[in-house]
Amino acid sequence: MDTQTERKQTGLTTLLQSSERKQIAAAMAVLAAYLLPLFVLGEGAHIRVHDNLDSNLAWYKVLAESGQTFGSVEAIIPQIINGNLSRNAFGPELSGIVWLHAILPTMAAYSISQALTRILAFIGMYLLLKGHFITESRRHWIVVITALAFALTPFWPSGMLSTLGMPLALWAFLNIRSGDRRISSWIVLLLLPLYSSFVLGFFFFLASIGVFWLIDSLKQRKLNLRYLMAIATMTAAFLLVEYRLVYSFLFDDEPNSRDEYFHARLSFWHAIRLSVKNFFLGHTHVMTVHGLFIMAATFIALWFVFSKKVWNAEWKFLLLLGMNALLSVWYAFWFYRGWLPLTERFHFLDTFNFARFHFIRPMIIYIGFALALRILADTGIAWKRAGIVLAAGQLVLLLGFNDEFIYRNKPTVGEFYAKEQFTDIAEYIGEPKETYRVASIGLHPAIAQYNGFYTLDTYNNFYPLSYKYEFRKIIEKELAKNKTVRTYFDEWGGRCYLFTAELGKRYMFKKDSNAFLKNLELNIGQFKQMGGSYIFSSVPILNADENGLLLEKVFDSDESAWRIYLYKAV
């Protein structure tokens, strides 16, 4: 090779590297803009309520203030359900998100967690695609844009890197599988458990990696022991971090609310419909927003693969598409009533949600998207441009899914927790909070918990079944009048709420609501027997006196989303 040719190749390489750096810088700028509202608005920001404001964010604060962050496996959280809630029901003390919320105010911790998760999601997908799926320098724009899109997906916040960290873990595993001896891969496998959840993502990822190891071993007729050791190492790290979960599973034999979770109830055709829905729309806890542009790119690429008969060359793309479909079917049919004979015999099939194998789908969908874009780009300049348009469309769509847009009609964080309003309530009651118990109607008990009140109600899916039965006596007549809430409470019970027949499964009645209760039938004697003194209601109770309730005062506040009617049990 002559000197002039070498110079041209060196110049081209430098140009490509410079272009890639500019692309990465642009991606980071987009990511920063996406995160900016959280850091600028703070408690004025709009964020997800379901499985977030109504639960996890309050739990972190309660745990931090309970003094039980390092509590023993026998420790309890006295602020919730009369001390019947185990410390083990909260996040482990080795979890990074627990420490963020212990050290920082809620929104500072939340914003940093969002930034950390999305940046690592970008890095993980970038390394995975560049190292193992799209290695051509001229296709690095696909790597960067796919990594950015993946990092912008509206993941479940308290899941941290449980799903968005999977590409980084897969990158490490594939490195080790190929014989790469870099220590960075092992460091990734050891550190990821500190900022992710085993049961909410990585159990299913590691189980799948184990299956691929087995298939690999059978195909190669040779055991890759370093690969197997990597799986064992990460699994051991997770079990160490989540030792409380291990203890509860192995040694806590007291019946708990999970024991009455019955999932197998769908008909065959309902499960088929759910399979299709999940394939195209995904799931709330692992939202991928892939039903429009990604699906368009996928089906166009699939048409090219079959029309050009290049399925041998594109086997990775086809494999991922097949896995995507299979996981959707698995998710839906986990709820098929045909499982009943097995769930009745093997109870753990009810208490552990094996449907969550579909939590692997975000990674699979976005790797498949990258491969689809590469197929389009390889087909010709016109289809490359079409791929760029589809990729740009996906980014715009994801930017539109920013919490500040999606939840703009929900209360802000400050309006939701209404600290000033609940401080006024506490001052009006005028007693130490630990000396009385409260419950809520028409709003989440997490709000009272966040503000330091001791509650009889809660949202947790791991508490004693005996407490559920005692609490049920308070709302027994209301459940009898409404089959929907009766089934919801009796066959799950994670929301141990003061359900009413008139309000049903609605938990958020803002102060502009015209709702009210006129036929309420609570067992206030049982409420008082359990230590209950006050009810915080976001709607007026017209027959309060018939229930042994006295309206003490109505609390309004400009900074609150609620109008709180304070009722005292008399």
C-alpha positions as CSV (number, residue, x, y, z in Angstrom):
1,M,0.0,0.0,0.0
2,D,1.5,3.3,-1.0
3,T,1.9,6.4,1.2
4,Q,-0.8,8.4,-0.5
5,T,-3.4,5.6,0.0
6,E,-2.4,5.3,3.6
7,R,-2.8,9.0,4.1
8,K,-6.3,8.9,2.5
9,Q,-7.3,6.0,4.8
10,T,-5.9,7.8,7.8
11,G,-7.8,10.9,6.8
12,L,-11.0,9.0,6.3
13,T,-10.6,7.3,9.7
14,T,-10.0,10.7,11.4
15,L,-13.0,12.2,9.7
16,L,-15.2,9.3,10.8
17,Q,-14.0,9.6,14.3
18,S,-14.5,13.3,14.3
19,S,-18.1,12.8,13.0
20,E,-18.8,10.2,15.6
21,R,-17.6,12.5,18.4
22,K,-19.9,15.2,17.1
23,Q,-22.8,12.8,17.0
24,I,-22.2,11.7,20.6
25,A,-21.9,15.4,21.7
26,A,-25.2,16.1,20.0
27,A,-26.8,13.1,21.6
28,M,-25.6,14.2,25.1
29,A,-27.1,17.7,24.4
30,V,-30.4,16.2,23.5
31,L,-30.3,14.0,26.7
32,A,-29.5,17.1,28.8
33,A,-32.4,19.0,27.3
34,Y,-34.7,16.1,28.0
35,L,-33.6,16.1,31.7
36,L,-33.5,19.8,32.1
37,P,-37.1,20.3,33.4
38,L,-36.4,18.0,36.4
39,F,-33.4,20.1,37.5
40,V,-35.0,23.5,36.7
41,L,-38.5,22.9,38.1
42,G,-37.7,20.7,41.0
43,E,-40.9,20.1,43.0
44,G,-42.7,22.1,40.3
45,A,-42.0,19.3,37.8
46,H,-44.6,16.8,36.6
47,I,-43.6,13.2,36.9
48,R,-45.2,9.7,36.9
49,V,-47.7,9.1,39.7
50,H,-48.4,5.3,39.3
51,D,-45.8,3.2,41.1
52,N,-43.8,6.3,41.7
53,L,-45.2,9.3,43.6
54,D,-47.9,7.0,45.0
55,S,-45.4,4.6,46.4
56,N,-41.7,4.4,45.9
57,L,-40.7,8.0,46.5
58,A,-42.7,8.0,49.7
59,W,-41.1,4.7,50.7
60,Y,-37.6,6.0,50.3
61,K,-38.4,9.0,52.6
62,V,-40.2,6.8,55.2
63,L,-37.2,4.4,55.2
64,A,-34.7,7.2,55.6
65,E,-36.6,8.8,58.5
66,S,-37.4,5.4,60.2
67,G,-33.8,4.8,61.3
68,Q,-34.1,1.3,59.9
69,T,-32.0,1.7,56.8
70,F,-29.6,-0.8,58.3
71,G,-32.2,-2.6,60.4
72,S,-32.0,-6.3,60.9
73,V,-34.0,-8.8,58.8
74,E,-36.5,-8.9,61.7
75,A,-36.9,-5.1,61.9
76,I,-40.2,-3.3,61.2
77,I,-41.3,0.1,59.9
78,P,-43.5,1.4,62.7
79,Q,-45.0,4.3,60.7
80,I,-46.9,2.0,58.3
81,I,-49.8,-0.4,59.1
82,N,-49.2,-0.5,62.9
83,G,-45.6,-1.8,62.5
84,N,-46.8,-4.8,60.5
85,L,-44.6,-3.8,57.6
86,S,-41.2,-5.5,57.5
87,R,-38.0,-3.6,56.8
88,N,-37.4,-6.2,54.1
89,A,-40.4,-4.8,52.1
90,F,-38.2,-1.8,51.3
91,G,-35.2,-1.4,49.1
92,P,-31.9,-2.9,50.3
93,E,-29.3,-0.7,52.0
94,L,-26.8,-1.5,49.3
95,S,-29.0,0.0,46.6
96,G,-27.8,3.3,45.2
97,I,-31.3,4.8,44.9
98,V,-31.9,4.2,48.6
99,W,-28.8,6.2,49.4
100,L,-29.6,9.0,47.0
101,H,-33.0,9.5,48.8
102,A,-31.4,9.2,52.2
103,I,-28.8,11.9,51.5
104,L,-30.7,14.3,49.2
105,P,-34.2,15.9,49.0
106,T,-36.7,13.8,47.0
107,M,-36.5,15.7,43.7
108,A,-32.7,16.1,43.8
109,A,-32.4,12.4,44.3
110,Y,-35.0,11.6,41.6
111,S,-33.4,13.9,39.1
112,I,-29.9,12.6,39.6
113,S,-31.2,9.0,39.4
114,Q,-32.9,9.8,36.1
115,A,-29.7,11.4,34.7
116,L,-27.5,8.5,35.9
117,T,-29.8,5.9,34.5
118,R,-30.2,7.5,31.1
119,I,-26.5,8.2,30.6
120,L,-25.6,4.7,31.5
121,A,-28.3,3.4,29.2
122,F,-26.8,5.4,26.4
123,I,-23.3,4.2,27.1
124,G,-24.4,0.6,27.4
125,M,-26.4,0.5,24.2
126,Y,-23.6,2.4,22.4
127,L,-20.9,-0.1,23.5
128,L,-23.1,-3.1,22.8
129,L,-24.0,-2.1,19.3
130,K,-20.6,-0.8,18.3
131,G,-18.8,-3.8,19.8
132,H,-21.1,-6.7,18.7
133,F,-23.8,-5.7,16.3
134,I,-22.9,-2.8,14.0
135,T,-19.1,-2.6,13.8
136,E,-18.7,-0.7,10.5
137,S,-17.4,2.8,11.1
138,R,-19.6,4.2,8.3
139,R,-22.7,3.1,10.3
140,H,-21.9,4.7,13.6
141,W,-24.7,7.2,13.1
142,I,-27.0,4.2,13.6
143,V,-25.2,3.2,16.9
144,V,-25.5,6.8,18.3
145,I,-29.1,7.5,17.3
146,T,-30.3,4.1,18.6
147,A,-28.4,4.5,21.9
148,L,-30.0,7.9,22.3
149,A,-33.4,6.6,21.5
150,F,-33.0,3.8,24.0
151,A,-31.8,6.2,26.7
152,L,-35.0,8.4,26.1
153,T,-37.5,5.6,26.7
154,P,-39.9,6.3,29.6
155,F,-38.6,3.6,31.9
156,W,-40.1,2.9,35.4
157,P,-38.1,5.3,37.6
158,S,-37.5,3.1,40.6
159,G,-36.4,0.3,38.3
160,M,-33.2,2.2,37.8
161,L,-31.0,0.2,35.5
162,S,-33.1,-3.0,35.9
163,T,-34.0,-2.8,32.2
164,L,-31.9,0.1,30.8
165,G,-28.8,-1.5,32.2
166,M,-29.2,-4.7,30.3
167,P,-27.3,-3.6,27.2
168,L,-24.3,-2.8,29.3
169,A,-24.5,-6.2,31.0
170,L,-24.9,-8.0,27.7
171,W,-21.9,-6.1,26.3
172,A,-19.9,-7.4,29.3
173,F,-21.1,-10.9,28.9
174,L,-20.4,-11.0,25.2
175,N,-16.9,-9.7,25.8
176,I,-16.2,-12.4,28.3
177,R,-17.8,-15.0,26.0
178,S,-15.5,-14.1,23.2
179,G,-12.4,-14.4,25.4
180,D,-11.8,-10.7,26.0
181,R,-9.9,-10.4,29.3
182,R,-10.6,-6.7,30.0
183,I,-11.3,-6.1,33.7
184,S,-14.0,-3.5,32.7
185,S,-16.4,-6.3,31.8
186,W,-16.2,-7.9,35.3
187,I,-16.5,-4.5,37.0
188,V,-19.7,-3.8,35.1
189,L,-21.2,-7.1,36.3
190,L,-20.2,-6.4,39.9
191,L,-21.5,-2.8,39.9
192,L,-24.8,-3.1,38.1
193,P,-26.5,-4.9,41.0
194,L,-25.9,-1.8,43.1
195,Y,-28.2,0.2,40.9
196,S,-30.8,-2.2,39.6
197,S,-33.3,-4.8,40.8
198,F,-33.0,-8.6,40.6
199,V,-36.7,-9.4,40.6
200,L,-37.7,-6.4,38.5
201,G,-35.4,-7.2,35.6
202,F,-32.1,-9.0,36.0
203,F,-33.4,-12.4,37.3
204,F,-35.0,-12.8,33.9
205,F,-32.0,-11.4,32.0
206,L,-29.6,-13.8,33.8
207,A,-32.0,-16.7,33.3
208,S,-32.0,-15.9,29.6
209,I,-28.2,-15.5,29.5
210,G,-28.0,-18.9,31.2
211,V,-30.1,-20.5,28.5
212,F,-27.9,-19.0,25.8
213,W,-24.8,-20.3,27.6
214,L,-26.3,-23.8,27.6
215,I,-27.2,-23.6,23.9
216,D,-23.7,-22.2,23.2
217,S,-22.1,-25.1,25.0
218,L,-24.2,-27.7,23.2
219,K,-23.5,-26.1,19.9
220,Q,-19.7,-25.8,20.5
221,R,-19.5,-29.1,22.4
222,K,-17.4,-27.2,24.9
223,L,-18.1,-25.5,28.2
224,N,-17.2,-21.8,28.3
225,L,-16.3,-21.7,32.0
226,R,-15.4,-18.0,32.1
227,Y,-18.8,-17.2,30.6
228,L,-20.5,-19.5,33.2
229,M,-18.4,-17.9,36.0
230,A,-19.5,-14.4,34.8
231,I,-23.2,-15.5,35.1
232,A,-22.5,-16.9,38.6
233,T,-20.6,-13.8,39.6
234,M,-23.4,-11.4,38.7
235,T,-26.0,-13.6,40.3
236,A,-24.0,-13.8,43.5
237,A,-23.6,-10.1,43.5
238,F,-27.4,-9.6,43.2
239,L,-28.1,-12.1,46.0
240,L,-25.7,-10.3,48.2
241,V,-27.2,-6.9,47.6
242,E,-30.7,-8.3,48.0
243,Y,-30.1,-10.5,50.9
244,R,-33.3,-9.3,52.5
245,L,-35.3,-10.8,49.6
246,V,-33.4,-14.0,49.9
247,Y,-34.1,-14.2,53.6
248,S,-37.8,-13.5,53.2
249,F,-38.1,-16.1,50.5
250,L,-36.2,-18.8,52.4
251,F,-37.1,-18.2,56.1
252,D,-40.2,-16.0,56.4
253,D,-43.0,-18.5,56.5
254,E,-45.7,-16.1,57.7
255,P,-48.5,-15.8,55.0
256,N,-48.3,-12.5,53.3
257,S,-50.4,-10.4,50.8
258,R,-48.5,-12.0,47.9
259,D,-50.1,-15.4,48.8
260,E,-53.5,-14.1,47.6
261,Y,-52.2,-12.9,44.2
262,F,-54.0,-14.9,41.5
263,H,-52.9,-14.2,38.0
264,A,-54.2,-17.0,35.9
265,R,-57.7,-15.7,34.9
266,L,-57.6,-14.8,31.1
267,S,-59.4,-16.9,28.4
268,F,-57.4,-18.2,25.5
269,W,-58.6,-15.6,23.1
270,H,-58.1,-12.8,25.6
271,A,-54.5,-14.0,26.0
272,I,-54.1,-13.9,22.2
273,R,-55.4,-10.3,22.1
274,L,-53.1,-9.3,25.0
275,S,-50.1,-10.9,23.1
276,V,-50.8,-8.7,20.1
277,K,-51.3,-5.6,22.2
278,N,-48.1,-6.2,24.1
279,F,-46.1,-6.8,20.9
280,F,-47.2,-3.5,19.4
281,L,-47.7,-1.3,22.5
282,G,-45.5,-2.8,25.2
283,H,-46.2,-2.5,29.0
284,T,-46.4,0.4,31.4
285,H,-43.3,-0.7,33.4
286,V,-41.1,-1.2,30.4
287,M,-42.4,1.3,27.9
288,T,-40.6,1.3,24.6
289,V,-42.8,3.5,22.4
290,H,-42.0,1.3,19.5
291,G,-45.4,0.9,17.8
292,L,-45.0,3.5,15.1
293,F,-41.5,4.3,13.7
294,I,-39.6,1.2,15.0
295,M,-42.3,-1.1,13.8
296,A,-42.3,0.6,10.4
297,A,-38.5,0.2,10.1
298,T,-38.7,-3.4,11.3
299,F,-41.4,-4.6,8.8
300,I,-39.7,-2.7,5.9
301,A,-36.4,-4.4,6.8
302,L,-38.2,-7.8,7.2
303,W,-39.6,-7.4,3.7
304,F,-36.1,-6.7,2.3
305,V,-34.6,-9.7,4.1
306,F,-37.2,-12.1,2.6
307,S,-37.4,-10.5,-0.8
308,K,-33.6,-10.6,-1.2
309,K,-33.4,-14.0,0.5
310,V,-30.6,-12.8,2.8
311,W,-32.0,-14.4,6.0
312,N,-28.7,-16.2,6.6
313,A,-26.8,-12.9,6.7
314,E,-29.5,-11.3,8.8
315,W,-30.1,-14.1,11.3
316,K,-29.5,-11.8,14.3
317,F,-32.3,-9.4,13.1
318,L,-34.7,-12.4,12.6
319,L,-33.7,-14.0,15.9
320,L,-34.4,-10.8,17.8
321,L,-37.7,-10.3,16.1
322,G,-38.7,-13.8,16.9
323,M,-37.7,-13.4,20.6
324,N,-39.7,-10.2,20.7
325,A,-42.8,-12.0,19.5
326,L,-42.2,-14.9,21.8
327,L,-41.8,-12.7,24.9
328,S,-45.1,-11.0,24.1
329,V,-46.8,-14.3,23.9
330,W,-45.2,-15.5,27.1
331,Y,-46.2,-12.3,28.9
332,A,-49.9,-12.6,27.9
333,F,-50.2,-16.4,28.4
334,W,-48.8,-16.1,31.9
335,F,-52.2,-14.8,32.8
336,Y,-54.0,-17.6,30.9
337,R,-56.4,-19.6,33.1
338,G,-54.9,-22.8,31.8
339,W,-52.1,-22.3,34.4
340,L,-54.6,-22.9,37.3
341,P,-53.8,-26.6,37.8
342,L,-50.1,-25.8,38.2
343,T,-50.6,-22.7,40.3
344,E,-52.8,-24.6,42.7
345,R,-50.1,-27.2,43.1
346,F,-47.0,-25.0,43.0
347,H,-47.9,-21.8,45.0
348,F,-44.7,-20.0,44.0
349,L,-46.1,-19.7,40.5
350,D,-48.6,-17.2,41.9
351,T,-46.3,-15.3,44.3
352,F,-43.5,-14.8,41.7
353,N,-44.3,-13.0,38.5
354,F,-42.7,-15.0,35.8
355,A,-44.4,-12.8,33.2
356,R,-41.6,-10.3,33.7
357,F,-39.4,-12.1,31.1
358,H,-40.9,-9.5,28.9
359,F,-38.7,-6.9,30.8
360,I,-36.0,-8.0,28.4
361,R,-37.9,-6.6,25.4
362,P,-36.7,-2.9,25.5
363,M,-33.2,-4.1,24.9
364,I,-34.3,-6.5,22.2
365,I,-36.5,-4.0,20.4
366,Y,-33.8,-1.3,20.2
367,I,-31.1,-3.7,19.1
368,G,-33.5,-4.9,16.4
369,F,-34.2,-1.3,15.5
370,A,-30.5,-0.6,14.9
371,L,-30.2,-3.7,12.7
372,A,-33.3,-2.7,10.8
373,L,-31.8,0.7,10.1
374,R,-28.6,-0.9,8.9
375,I,-30.5,-3.2,6.5
376,L,-32.3,-0.1,5.1
377,A,-29.0,1.8,4.8
378,D,-27.4,-1.1,3.0
379,T,-30.3,-1.3,0.5
380,G,-29.6,2.0,-1.1
381,I,-29.3,5.8,-0.6
382,A,-33.1,6.3,-0.8
383,W,-33.8,3.7,1.9
384,K,-30.9,5.0,4.0
385,R,-32.7,8.4,3.9
386,A,-35.9,6.7,4.8
387,G,-34.1,5.1,7.7
388,I,-32.8,8.4,8.9
389,V,-36.3,9.9,8.7
390,L,-37.7,6.9,10.8
391,A,-34.9,7.3,13.3
392,A,-35.5,11.0,13.6
393,G,-39.2,10.4,13.9
394,Q,-38.6,8.0,16.8
395,L,-36.5,10.6,18.6
396,V,-39.1,13.2,18.2
397,L,-41.8,10.8,19.4
398,L,-39.7,9.9,22.5
399,L,-39.1,13.6,23.3
400,G,-42.9,14.0,23.2
401,F,-43.1,11.3,25.9
402,N,-41.1,13.5,28.4
403,D,-42.9,13.4,31.7
404,E,-43.4,17.2,31.7
405,F,-45.6,16.7,28.6
406,I,-47.2,13.4,29.4
407,Y,-48.2,14.2,33.0
408,R,-48.9,17.9,32.5
409,N,-52.5,17.4,33.6
410,K,-51.5,15.6,36.8
411,P,-50.3,17.3,40.0
412,T,-46.8,18.5,40.2
413,V,-44.6,16.8,42.8
414,G,-45.1,19.7,45.2
415,E,-48.9,19.7,44.6
416,F,-49.1,16.0,45.1
417,Y,-47.3,15.7,48.4
418,A,-48.7,19.1,49.6
419,K,-46.3,19.5,52.5
420,E,-47.6,22.9,53.6
421,Q,-51.2,21.6,53.8
422,F,-50.3,18.5,55.7
423,T,-48.2,20.5,58.1
424,D,-51.3,22.6,58.8
425,I,-53.3,19.4,59.4
426,A,-50.7,18.1,61.8
427,E,-50.6,21.4,63.7
428,Y,-54.4,21.4,64.0
429,I,-54.5,17.9,65.4
430,G,-51.8,18.9,67.8
431,E,-50.7,15.5,69.0
432,P,-47.5,13.6,68.3
433,K,-48.0,11.7,65.1
434,E,-46.9,8.4,66.6
435,T,-49.8,8.6,69.1
436,Y,-52.6,8.2,66.5
437,R,-53.3,6.5,63.2
438,V,-54.9,7.9,60.0
439,A,-56.2,6.5,56.7
440,S,-57.2,8.2,53.5
441,I,-60.2,8.2,51.1
442,G,-59.9,9.5,47.6
443,L,-56.1,10.0,47.7
444,H,-53.1,7.8,48.1
445,P,-51.9,7.0,51.6
446,A,-48.4,7.6,50.4
447,I,-49.1,11.3,50.7
448,A,-49.8,11.1,54.5
449,Q,-46.8,8.8,54.9
450,Y,-44.5,11.2,53.0
451,N,-45.6,13.9,55.5
452,G,-44.8,11.7,58.5
453,F,-48.3,10.5,59.5
454,Y,-48.7,6.9,60.8
455,T,-51.1,5.2,58.5
456,L,-53.4,2.1,58.7
457,D,-53.5,2.0,54.9
458,T,-50.7,1.5,52.5
459,Y,-49.5,0.5,49.0
460,N,-47.2,-2.5,49.5
461,N,-47.3,-6.0,48.0
462,F,-45.5,-7.7,50.9
463,Y,-47.2,-7.4,54.2
464,P,-48.9,-10.0,56.6
465,L,-52.1,-11.6,55.3
466,S,-53.5,-11.4,58.8
467,Y,-53.3,-7.6,58.6
468,K,-55.1,-7.6,55.3
469,Y,-58.0,-9.6,56.9
470,E,-58.2,-7.2,59.8
471,F,-58.2,-4.2,57.6
472,R,-60.8,-5.7,55.3
473,K,-63.3,-5.7,58.2
474,I,-63.3,-1.9,57.9
475,I,-64.4,-1.9,54.3
476,E,-66.3,-5.2,54.2
477,K,-69.7,-3.6,53.4
478,E,-68.2,-1.4,50.7
479,L,-66.5,-4.3,49.0
480,A,-69.8,-6.3,49.1
481,K,-71.4,-3.5,47.0
482,N,-68.7,-3.3,44.2
483,K,-67.4,-6.5,42.6
484,T,-64.5,-4.7,40.9
485,V,-62.9,-3.4,44.0
486,R,-63.7,-6.6,45.9
487,T,-61.8,-8.7,43.4
488,Y,-59.0,-6.1,43.3
489,F,-58.6,-6.1,47.0
490,D,-59.2,-9.8,47.7
491,E,-57.2,-11.3,44.8
492,W,-54.3,-8.9,45.0
493,G,-54.5,-6.5,48.0
494,G,-51.3,-4.6,47.2
495,R,-53.3,-1.4,47.7
496,C,-54.6,-1.8,51.2
497,Y,-56.9,1.3,50.8
498,L,-60.2,2.4,52.3
499,F,-62.0,1.5,49.1
500,T,-65.6,2.6,48.6
501,A,-68.2,1.3,46.2
502,E,-69.0,4.8,45.0
503,L,-65.5,5.9,44.1
504,G,-64.3,2.5,43.0
505,K,-60.7,2.1,41.9
506,R,-60.0,5.8,41.8
507,Y,-57.5,7.2,44.2
508,M,-57.0,10.9,43.1
509,F,-59.8,13.4,43.5
510,K,-58.4,16.8,43.1
511,K,-59.9,19.9,44.7
512,D,-61.7,20.8,41.5
513,S,-63.6,17.5,41.7
514,N,-67.4,17.4,42.3
515,A,-67.3,13.9,43.7
516,F,-68.8,13.1,47.1
517,L,-69.9,10.1,49.2
518,K,-73.4,9.7,50.3
519,N,-73.9,6.0,51.0
520,L,-70.6,5.2,52.8
521,E,-70.7,2.2,55.1
522,L,-67.4,1.8,57.1
523,N,-66.9,-0.3,60.2
524,I,-65.6,2.6,62.3
525,G,-65.5,0.3,65.4
526,Q,-62.9,-1.8,63.7
527,F,-61.1,1.3,62.5
528,K,-60.8,2.5,66.0
529,Q,-59.9,-0.9,67.3
530,M,-56.9,-0.9,65.0
531,G,-55.9,2.5,66.4
532,G,-57.5,4.7,63.8
533,S,-58.4,8.3,64.8
534,Y,-58.6,10.4,61.7
535,I,-59.6,10.0,58.1
536,F,-58.2,12.3,55.4
537,S,-60.8,12.5,52.6
538,S,-60.4,14.4,49.4
539,V,-64.2,14.3,48.9
540,P,-67.0,15.3,51.3
541,I,-68.8,12.4,53.2
542,L,-72.4,13.4,53.3
543,N,-73.4,10.7,55.7
544,A,-70.4,11.0,58.0
545,D,-72.5,11.0,61.2
546,E,-74.0,7.6,60.2
547,N,-70.5,6.3,60.1
548,G,-69.4,7.7,63.5
549,L,-67.3,10.4,61.8
550,L,-67.1,14.1,62.8
551,L,-66.0,16.7,60.3
552,E,-63.3,18.6,62.1
553,K,-62.1,21.0,59.4
554,V,-61.6,21.5,55.7
555,F,-58.1,22.3,54.6
556,D,-57.3,24.2,51.4
557,S,-53.9,25.3,50.1
558,D,-52.8,27.0,46.9
559,E,-49.7,24.7,46.7
560,S,-51.9,21.6,47.0
561,A,-53.8,19.6,44.5
562,W,-56.3,18.5,47.2
563,R,-59.0,19.8,49.4
564,I,-58.7,17.7,52.6
565,Y,-61.8,17.0,54.7
566,L,-60.5,16.0,58.1
567,Y,-62.8,13.5,59.8
568,K,-62.4,12.3,63.4
569,A,-63.7,8.8,64.5
570,V,-65.9,9.4,67.5
